[in-house]
Amino acid sequence: MASQTIAALARYQATITIQASFWELAGLGSALVLAFVFSWAAVAKLRDQTNTIADFASLGLPRPRLLATVVPALEIMVAILLALWPGWGGVAAFTLLVVFTTVLATIIKSGVTAACACFGGTSSHPIGIRHLLRNGGLLCLAIAATTVGPWLGDLISWV
């Protein structure tokens, strides 16, 4: 009887380890995909700053010249965080994506029909629901990235 209990516990432990490994890998993969997306978006904006400034201005955003520098810098910082510390990078990505999504929703609500400057103006389609859905998917990746690493336990013990 005792040997059966020990064997059952060993199988249970192996199952937990496999599941934890899966979620760690899924979170790490999500972090790396997001790091690529943020890097791509930043490089696209920086390569054509004149167009980025014009796109931000057409969206009615304040201080488009400043935003054309600050937004790609934030995207690069988030990409680096995602690559080096995926858990914290996931939190930073989630925060930045919430800001971006809020701006998009506000622009849609205001009735502005300008093209999205999300990836350096690579699209001529006006901002719409598809942009919000895309950001929703990116937000899910950011949540998955937060599962990587021991940072959550550190945060809980700190609080």
N, C-alpha and C positions, 0 to 999 in steps of 0.2 A: 504494500500500500504506500509506504513512504517513498519507494523508488518511483512509483507512478506519479506521485505528487511532485517530486523533484523534476521528473521528465516534463510534466505539464508546465511547471514554472519556467524551465529552460526554454520550451517552445514559445511560451508567452513573452519571455525576455527577447528572444530572437525576433519575434513579430514586432515588438516595440522598436527594436533597433533598426529593422528594415524600414518601418514606417517613418521613423525619425530621419533616416538617411534620405528617403525619398523626398520628404518635405524640405530638408536642407538643400538637396540638389535642385528641386523646383524653385526654391527661393533664390538660390545662387544664379540659376539660369535666368530668372526674372530680372535680377539685378543687372546681369550682363546685357540683356536685351535693352533694358532701360538706359544703361550707360551708353550703349551704341546710339539709341534714339536721341538722347540729350546731346551727345557729341555731334551727331549729324546735324541736328537743329542749330547748334551753336556755330559750327563751321559754315553752314549755309548762310546764316545771318552775317557773319563776319566777312565772308568772301565778297558780299555785295552790300556794304553798309548803306550806300546811297539808296538802293532799292528798299532796304529794311527800314530806313528812316521814312521814306515815302509811304511804305505799307502801314507803318505804325500811325503816321499822320492821317492816312485815309480811313483808318479805323476810329479816329477821333480820340486817340490816346494822348494824354498830356505829355509834354517834353519828349517827343519821339527821338530826338537826337541822343538824349541821355539814355533812354530805354534801349536804343540800338546798341549801346555798349554794355549796359547793366544786365539785360536779359541774357545775352550769350555768355557773359561772365558767370552768372548764376548757373546757367545750364552746364557749363564746363565744371564748375565746382561740384555740382550734384553728380555729374558723371564720374568724377574722381572719387567722390565718397562712395558711390555705388561699387566701384571697382576695388577699392581698398577696404572699406568697412560696409559691406552690403546692408546690414541691419540699419545702421544710422543713415546710410544713403537712401534706403527705402523710406525712412521718415522724411528726409529732406525732399526726395522726389514727390512723395505724397503731398507735402505742403506746397511745393511749387506748382504741382498739377492742380491742386484745389484753387490756387490763385488764378492760373491760366483758364481753368474751366469757368470760374466766376466771371472773369473778364469776357470770355466768349458768350456766356449766357446773357450778360448785360448788353453786349453789342447786338445780339440777336433780338433781345427785347426792345432795344431802342429803334430797331428798324434799319440800321445801317446795312447796306448791301455790298460792302467791300470784300475783297478776297482776303483769305486768311494768310497772315504772315508767319504762320506757325513754324514752318520749316524753311525759312528764308524766302518766302513768296514763291514756292515751287508749284503752287496751285492757283488757277485763276477762278476757281469756283467760289462764290460768296459763302461767307460763314453760315453754317446751318446745323441742323440736328446731327448730321454725320460727324461733325467736329466734336460735338459733345459726346457722342457714342465712342469715338476714338479715344477721347480723354478718359472716358469711363473704363475702357480696356486698359489703358496705361495706369490708371489708379489701381486696378486689380493687380497689375504686375508690381506696383509699388508696395501694396499690402503684402504680397507674397515675399518680396525682398526683405521685409522686416523680420521674417522668420529665421534669417540666417545669423548664426553666431550667438554668443552668450550675452550680448548686450541687453536683452530684455530682462534677464535675471539681475544684471547689474543695476538696471534702472529701477526694478521693483525693490531691491535691497536698499537703494539710495533713498527711495521715497519712504 
